[in-house]
Amino acid sequence: MNIPQGKRIKLLLIEDDLIDQRAFTRFIQADKHPYDYVIADSIEKAKKILGAERFDIVISDYQLPDGVSMEILGLGMETPIVITTGTGSEEIAVQAMKAGAYDYLIKDPDRYYLKILPVTIEKIMHRKESEKKIRMLSSAITGTHDSVFIIDAEGRVIFVNQAFCKTYGYEEGQVLGRQSGELWDAASLGLAPNRSEGEFIHKKRDGSQFPVLLSNSILKQEGDREIATVYIARDMTEHKQAEQALLQRTEELARSKTELEQLELFAFVASHDLQEPLHKIVAFGGLLKDHMGSKLDAEAQDYLQQMEIYAKRMSEKIIRTRDFSMVAKGGHQFETVNLKDTLRQIITDLDLRLKEARGTIELKGDFPAVMGDRIQLQQLFQNLIANAIKFRKTAEPLRIAISTEGQDHEFAKIAVEDNGIGFDEKYSELIFKPFKRLHTLKEYEGSGMGLSICQKIVVRHGGKISVRSTPGKGSTFIVSLPLRQSRGN
């Protein structure tokens, strides 16, 4: 390992011999080694320095005036320590290495040992880096929720992490050293050639089975000899359960969609079939009134009138129900719709009703073109304007403003604002439900389906509709429509 460019290594030299101190200093300065160093001439001074500063490596003479370097080793530091001595005692070398020294150098009279010091330092830095990576890898393997186990070339289990023990139900000692065939059959570990992962069924200690996503990596020595295989097994139980739940939910939604379509078809057919009896009721009521009108007393005539009124209301509800079901079934093919042209056409169509309401409509801003059902979009904005006309203040002229609001690259936002009677915003969701009304029929005529149809149209187009309102000050309906439609729509 070469020292990275620009990196400086910080050394602490513990040496009481002035000649050795000077030789060390001259050597570093002459060869311009990338070392920064501090020198201490005793154990006591070294301890103080080590308490205040951090070093990459400590180089200590074995014998010092106030003790031996074993005291430095006894501090339990993570900093690598190299012991130097002039005695050349093998016993001291063994003792130092057992105590935790990284290396042991013998000082010769000519100080040739300094020439091998850079090699020693480089090896130590390489070892430190390797140990750091091993600690990181060990921490990652220990902390992962996936089961990690290693099988050597002879098929023995030589490592398992905590997650393995928890998932498979074994103690570490019950697994290490055992043949993999005792725990798994060959098929549950054998990934196909050129495949790094696959799904298998594994067995726990208690005999229960569970699905795993298994991946492996082969460890090799120099010469390409395989020495072990690292396996990582991810418990897929929750994933499979989620997949099953999603599949079940999808099937339920499909059934619900079919049932809804059948219900909507029934509503469409029923609304058509119910119109004929209602027409007969109204017709026969009219005939009865024409033929027997003069013979009926005031109370009977009132009953006849009420019958006609309620029959007409029922007819309107049936028509609205049919309209609602037609929106749900889907209308015409989507096409490019110019909203400004559509709004101008609606204003023309409602001209008479606007005059009766002393109302005006102002179009503000640039209205974009959207992809949609032209007929349904016309019905949407016609319903919103008709809603504003219906719930106006009788004491003042009606003012309706239709404008673009916060348009972006994906959606067109159209606001329909009026100065009508308004309502409490706590009812802002209720008003979009079928047949829900905030006022009695005596106050305001209607079926209670207009805004429900609006919401249904907007949802069919992949948009949203909301409302802001204040009692006595008016309401603003905000319609958000996609500028483009997906292939599914």
Order of alpha helices (4+ residues) and beta strands (2+ residues): beta-alpha-beta-alpha-beta-beta-beta-alpha-beta-alpha-beta-alpha-beta-beta-alpha-beta-beta-beta-alpha-alpha-beta-alpha-alpha-beta-beta-alpha-beta-beta-alpha-beta-beta
